[in-house]
Amino acid sequence: MARHWLSSFLLGALLASVILYTVLVQRNNGDPVSPRSREAHLLAKMQEMEQQLVSLRHQVSGSNTVPLPTPAPVLCNSKKGAVIPPCEVIQVSIVCAGYNSTRSLVTLIKSILFYRKNPLHFHLITDTVAQNILQTLFSTWSIPQVEVSFYLADSVVDDVSWIPNKHYSGVYGLLKLTLPKVLPETLSKTIVLDTDVIFATDIAQLWQLFGQLRHRQTIGLVENQSDWYLGKLWKNHKPWPALGRGFNTGVILLDLSKLRDISWGGFWRIIAEKSLMTRFWTSLADQDIFNAIISEHPYLVYTLPCQIKTILFY
């Protein structure tokens, strides 16, 4: 706001100076001044004042104004092979069930659309209520280069409903564990998001990081920021096992092909059953189980850059 005001002020000063100079030249103590000479003087004066205006703008922007935010850094290698082709479709999977989750999902979708450059395919695992709402929403928007597929949560609820869970999301907070089963066999990888995420840059920066997964790495996660899994928050606090501070599952890179190769459905179930013998329930839903898996098989995880938490989403 201040910058626009200053520019207007300086421009007004420039015009006023030109008018004053014209009057002075015309008077000039009665000396005759040719039109051509007067025009040359005016042009030179305007060029001089324009240079002063540019100089003042640079001085003001460098000292008295808040700097504009710089573009988010690219979080992947600058090799030519790491650049995503503009026609490549980015696959995004989200578990969304009930009225409240659809509200936050709309905000998430809008933030992704605001920055995206690539085509998108959203895979939404929903209940019937959320599906009706979201189908109406997307048909109304009619966004080009956006495809949406729906999968009813009821088809896999039984796979996780046996797990005692104290998380507010209930059984739906465990459904990420079933994604390799729910999603089409032809889908080899996907970004998995919680509905309360808001993107602050192009989601392609996150998609590029699939190129960093090596060998048996199948899950990309950000390290947890809280002390929850350190077990020191209160006396007798016994969280689920985790590697170090543990990992946050609000944003996940899932290599679905690799997970299917290790028979993921039975793989995570064995570890969950073993942990429940001493923990009795999950407090953080799927996050507890993912961390228990990684604590036993650390080779599965690729640690996403810590900037992800502050650059890509809030």
C-alpha positions, 0 to 999 in steps of 0.5 A, spaced: 500 500 500 505 504 501 509 503 495 503 504 491 502 511 495 509 513 494 509 511 486 503 516 485 506 521 489 513 521 485 509 521 479 505 527 481 511 531 483 514 529 476 508 532 472 508 538 477 516 539 475 515 539 468 509 544 468 513 549 472 519 548 468 515 549 462 512 556 465 519 558 467 522 557 460 516 561 457 517 567 461 525 566 461 526 574 462 522 575 455 528 572 451 525 568 445 525 561 445 524 557 439 519 551 439 524 546 437 529 548 443 523 548 448 521 541 446 529 539 447 529 542 454 523 539 456 525 532 453 531 532 457 528 534 463 523 529 463 528 524 462 532 526 468 526 526 473 524 519 470 531 517 472 531 520 479 524 517 480 527 510 478 532 511 483 528 513 489 523 507 488 530 503 488 532 506 495 525 506 498 524 498 496 531 497 499 530 500 506 523 502 508 518 496 505 517 489 507 521 484 502 516 480 498 516 473 499 521 469 495 519 463 491 519 456 495 526 453 493 525 446 489 526 440 493 529 436 488 535 435 484 536 440 478 538 434 473 534 434 467 531 427 469 528 430 475 523 435 472 516 433 471 513 434 464 507 438 463 503 433 461 504 428 467 498 427 471 499 427 479 496 422 483 493 425 489 489 420 494 485 423 500 480 419 505 474 424 506 468 421 510 462 426 513 460 433 512 466 436 516 471 433 512 468 435 506 469 442 508 476 442 509 477 438 503 474 444 499 480 448 502 485 443 500 483 442 493 483 449 492 490 451 495 492 445 490 489 448 484 491 455 485 499 453 484 498 447 480 501 446 473 500 439 471 494 435 470 491 432 477 487 426 478 484 425 485 482 419 488 477 420 494 476 414 499 469 417 502 462 414 505 456 415 501 454 422 504 461 425 502 461 422 495 454 425 494 457 432 496 463 432 492 460 429 486 456 435 486 462 440 487 466 437 482 461 437 477 459 444 478 466 446 478 468 443 471 475 444 472 479 442 466 485 437 466 482 434 473 479 427 474 476 425 480 475 417 482 471 415 488 472 409 492 467 407 498 470 406 504 465 401 506 469 396 502 475 396 506 472 398 513 472 391 515 480 391 514 481 396 520 475 396 524 478 391 529 483 396 531 482 399 538 482 407 536 482 413 540 483 418 535 477 423 533 477 421 526 475 414 528 475 408 523 476 413 517 483 415 520 486 408 519 484 407 512 490 410 509 493 403 511 488 400 505 490 404 500 494 399 496 488 395 496 483 400 494 486 403 489 487 400 482 493 396 480 495 400 475 496 406 479 503 405 481 504 411 486 500 417 489 501 422 494 496 421 500 494 427 504 490 429 510 484 434 509 487 439 514 493 440 509 493 447 505 499 447 500 503 454 499 506 452 492 506 447 486 504 440 488 509 438 483 515 439 488 512 434 492 511 429 486 518 430 484 521 427 490 518 420 488 525 420 484 529 420 490 526 413 493 531 408 492 531 401 493 526 398 498 524 405 500 516 405 499 514 410 504 516 418 504 514 421 510 516 428 514 519 427 521 515 428 526 515 435 530 513 434 536 515 430 542 510 425 542 514 419 540 519 420 545 515 418 551 516 424 555 510 428 555 507 425 562 509 420 567 507 413 564 506 416 557 507 409 553 507 411 545 507 406 540 514 404 537 517 409 533 524 411 529 527 417 533 522 422 534 517 418 529 514 421 522 508 425 521 503 421 516 499 428 514 503 428 507 505 421 505 509 419 498 506 411 497 510 407 492 504 402 491 507 397 487 513 396 492 508 395 497 504 390 493 510 386 492 511 385 499 504 383 501 502 390 504 496 388 507 499 382 511 505 386 513 502 391 517 497 387 520 502 382 523 506 388 526 499 392 528 497 386 532 504 385 536 504 392 538 497 392 540 498 386 545 502 392 549 499 398 547 492 396 547 489 401 542 492 407 537 492 414 539 494 417 533 490 412 528 494 410 522 500 414 524 502 409 530 502 403 525 506 407 520 511 408 525 511 401 528 512 399 521 518 403 520 521 402 527 522 395 525 523 396 518 527 403 517 529 401 510 522 402 508 522 410 509 524 416 505 525 422 510 522 428 506 526 434 507 524 438 513 522 444 509 516 440 506 512 442 513 513 449 512 514 450 504 509 445 502 503 446 507 501 449 513 
